[in-house]
Amino acid sequence: MKAVRLHGAGDLRVEEVPPPDAPAAGWVRLKVGAAGICGSDIHNFRTGQWITRAPSIAGHELTGVVVETGAGVEGLAPGDAVVADSRFWCGQCPACRAGRHHLCEKLGFVGEACDGGFAEEVVLPARLLLPVPAELDPAVAAMAEPLAVALHAVRRLAPQPGEPVLVVGCGPIGGLAALALARGRDGVPHDGPVLVADRNRARAALVAEVTGARSVALDAGDLRAALDGRLPAAAIEATGSPAALSALTGVMEGGGRVALVGIYHGRLDLDPNRMVEHELSMIGCHAFTDELPQAVALLPALQTDLLRLVEREISLDEVPVAYERLIAGEADGLKTIIRPGRP
């Protein structure tokens, strides 16, 4: 079968590989319907930071149809449409025993700890699979995992009623966070202003159009104009840019909170006195906890909006070029979706 494998930092190859073996006990073989390219895929390609086995088939945002189940698997049968939980946890450490799988001491991710979804087929533990409606567009189903990440960031930020929220970065997670705020984590939209900022104006305009947010510059004057003289007290930083985070800390209201969900390249250069004197809080947001089922439940209602955020659908052969395009910042949409069956 055809697959996209990461051999090392900067070394991504489209290859013919043997199809997966019959699934072991507790595992399931899937025919992949769609897989999304994530910013962390790009980060791992550029830095090799999370390469623990090579070569490995990349891709942790995926949906597929069950082909075969291993012994002991219950609740799943051939023909079922599913999405995958990206987190590959041990189940034994204190964090796992407390249900905090995203903080597992040995945490890995699909596409790294085991082969992922940039292939025609994949085998995954049944514990990672959640059923989705068969009629759901696979491109939409593949966005369940990043939507869960966005929901977790909004949950960690915990915006107060009526409080303005600034989302910095209109990539997939930032855009989906704005969508979660606009459409509601639990069916009730956030009732305060939502602002989005991105140096890619076309992408910011798209997110603003889809979500009803207001596109602004990451500038105190522009923010004050949008908020009747105030500065934001709640923000989600989704760029992974140290420069953007540094700029953001300079335009937050005293006592403000920043939820960090971007994957960063390089070290931070922050003025700690700014943090102290303005009592700014930084909130780390890693993957998600129990938000994936909620994301799956929201997909049907969000399908039209999510499809508008898909920039393009590509074949497996086009993945290396897509990586180059995304690294160069040439995408005006939010999400590139791989369709393994696409010629």
N, C-alpha and C positions, 0 to 999 in steps of 0.2 A: 504494500500500500504506500501511498505518498504521505510524507510527514515533513514538518519543519523542525529541525533539531538544532539546539544550541550546543556547540562544541567547546566554546570558550568565549571570553570577552571579545566582542567584535567578530565572532565567527558563527554565523547563522547559515544553515544550508537546507535547501529543499532536496530531499532524498527519497529513494525507494527503500523501504524497510519491510521486514516480515510483519504481517498482521499480528495483533496480540494473540497469545495463547488462550485456551479456554480459561475462564475465570476461576480462580481458587475459591475456596470456601469463604463466604462473606463478601465476595467481589462480584462486579457486574461488568459485562462488555457492552459498550455503546457504539452505535453508529452516530458520529458527530454531525449535528445539523448546522451548527454555527458556533463560532468562537470569537470573542472580542480581543483586540490588542489593547493591553493595559499599559499605563505609564510605568508600572513596575517591571513589565516585560522589557521595555526600552531601557530602563535603568540597569537591569541585570545584563542586558546585551552590552551596554556601554562600559560597565564597571566590573562585571563578573562577581559582584558582591555576594550573591546568593547561590553561586554555582557550587553544589555539593556532590553532583554526579554528572558525568559528561561522557558521551552526548546524551542530552535529555530532550524529549519532545516538549516544546514550550506550550503555554496557554492554560490559564486557570479560570477564565470566564467562558463557560461553555454550556451548551445544551445538546441533547441527543436523544436517541430512541434506544430503548433496551433491546439488545439482540439475544443475550444469553445471561443467565444468572448462575452463580456458583452455589454450592451446597449451603443450606442454612439461610439463604436470603428469603425474607418474607416481605410482602407488601409491594413487590415489584415483579413484573412479568414482561416477557417479550412483547414489544409494541408500545409500551408505556413511554410517554415523553417525560423527560426529567431535566433538571438543571443541577449543577454541581456546586457544592460548598467547596471553596478554594482552600480551606485550612486543613492541613494534614497534621493532626495532633496525636500525642502519645496515649492519652487517656489515663495515665498513671501518676503524673506529677501533681503537686498540691493545687496548681491552677486548674488543671483538668478536672480533678476531683471536686473542685468548687464550681464547675461548670463554666470556667473562664478559658475556653479552648483557645481563644485568640492570644492568650498570654502563656500558652504552654511552654515549658522550659526547653522542649525539643521541637518547637513549632517549625514546620516546613509548609510549602505550598504545592498544590497540584501544578505540574509543569516543571517542578524542581525536585521535590522529594519523591515524586513518581511522575511518569509520563503524563502529559497534558493533552489539551484539545486541539492543537494545531496538526491534526491528522484525520484520516478518514475514519479510524476507529480508536477507542481507548478503553482500558479497563480501570475501574475505580472501586474503592470500597463502597459497599451499599450504604454505609452510614453517612456518606457524603451526598447522597442523591435525594432530591425532593421532586415529587411529581408536579407537572405543570399541565394546563389544559392543552390537549392535542391540537386544537385549532389556533393556538397562539403562534404568531409569526416567529420563527426561530431567531431572527435578528433581535426581536424584543426579549425573548426568553434568555438569550445570552447576556442581556443587560441586568439580570437579576442580581448577580454578584456585585457589580459596581454600585447598583442602587442600594444594596444593603450597606455598603461602605459609606455612602452618602447619608443614609438614614442614621447610621451610628454616629457620624460626625455631628449631625443636627441634634441628636439625642444628647451627646456629650456637651454641646454648647448650651443646650437648654434655654433657648431664647424666651424672654418673658413676654407676657401679653402686650401687644402694641409696640414692642421694642424693635427698632430698625436693625436689620442684619445685613452686613456687607459680605459678599462672597468674592474673594480674590482668586481669579483663575477660572476660566470658562472651558476647561478641558472636561473630560467625562465626569470626574467626581464633583468638581465645582458646579458644572451644569446640572447634574442630577441632584446636588444639594439644593440648588435654587428651585428645581422642580419639586423636590420634597417639601420645601417651605411653602411654595405656591399652592400645591395640591393637597398638602397635609400628610403628616406621618400616620395619623390615625383617622384619616378621612376629614379632618378639620384643618383648613389652611391656617398658616401663621397670619395673624391679623395686623402685623406691623409691616412697614416698608421693607422690601427686599431690593438691595442694590447689588449689581455685579460689575466687576472691573477686570479687564484683560487687555493686554497690549495689542492683541489681535482683535481689532475693532469689529471685523465681520463676525467672528465667533461670539463676541460679547453681544452684538446686535441680535444674533440668532437666539441665544439663550434668553435675552430680554423679551424677544417676540414670543417665544414659546411659553415662557413662564409668567410674563407680565411684570417682570422685574424692571428696574431702571438701570440703564448702563451709565456708569460714571467713570471718571478718571481717578486713579489712586492719588488724589491731591486734596489737601485740606480745604482749599477754596471751593472745589467742585462738590465735595462732600457736604460742606456747610450749606451750599446753595440748594442741594437736594434735600437737606434735612432741616430747613428753616433755622440755620445758624448753629446746629449741633454737629457733633462728630459721632461716629458710630461707637456704641459700647459693646457690640457683639459682632464677631467676624469669623469667617471660615477661611483659612489660608490653604489653597489647593493647588498652588503653582509648583511647590518644591523649589522655589527660587530664594536663596538667602537674601538677595537684593530686594525682592518683593516683600519678604517678611520684615526686613529692616525698615522699609518705607511704611509698611502697615503700622508698625509700632509707633511711628511718628504722627499718625493721623487718628489714633484711637482716643476716645474720651477717657478721662480719669476713671479708674475702676473697671476698665474694659476687659473683655475676655476674648481670646483668640484660640479657636480650635484648629490645631495643626493636623492636616490630613495628607499634605503633599509628601512625595518622596524626594528628598533633597540631594542635590549634587554640590559637594563642597561644604565648608564650615560656615557657621553663622558668625556674623560680626554685629553684635547687638550691644547697645549701650545699657549696661545693667542699671545705671542711675535712672534711665528713662523708666525702666520696669519698676524700680523702687519708688521713685517720686510720684509716679502716676498710678501706682498699685495695679499694674497690668498683670493679668493671669494668662499663662500659656497652658493649653489643655491638649495633651497628646491623644490622638485618635488612631488606633491600630486595627485595621480590618473591621470586624464587627463581632457582636456577641450573638444575640438571638434575633437579629433583624432580617435574616434571609427569608424565613417563612413570611414575614410581613411584606418584604419586597415582592415575593412571588404572588402574594394575594393582591398587590397593587397593580401588577402588570397589565391585566385586561383593561382596567380603567385608564391606564397611562399609555396604552399602545400607540395611539395616534401621536401623542407628544414625543414618545421615545423614537418612533420612526423618523420624525422630523430632525432628530438629533444625530441620526446615522449619516455620516458623510458619504460613505461608499461601502459596497460589498465587493470583496475580492476573492480570488482563488488562492489556493496554497502556493502556487507558483509565484504569485505577486507579493508574498509577504516580505521578502528582503527589500524590495523597492519601497514598500509601504513603511518599513522601519526607517529608511533613509529620508523619506518625505516627512515623517513625523518628527524625527530628530531635527530636521531643518526648519520645523515650525511652519510648514506649508499647508497644514490642514485648516480649513475654515469651518468644518463641521466638528462634531465632538468625538464620534466613535467610528472606527474602522472595523467592520465585521468580516471575518473569514467564513466563506461557505465552502467546505471541503468538496462538495459535489459539483461545484461550479467549474465549467471547462476553462 
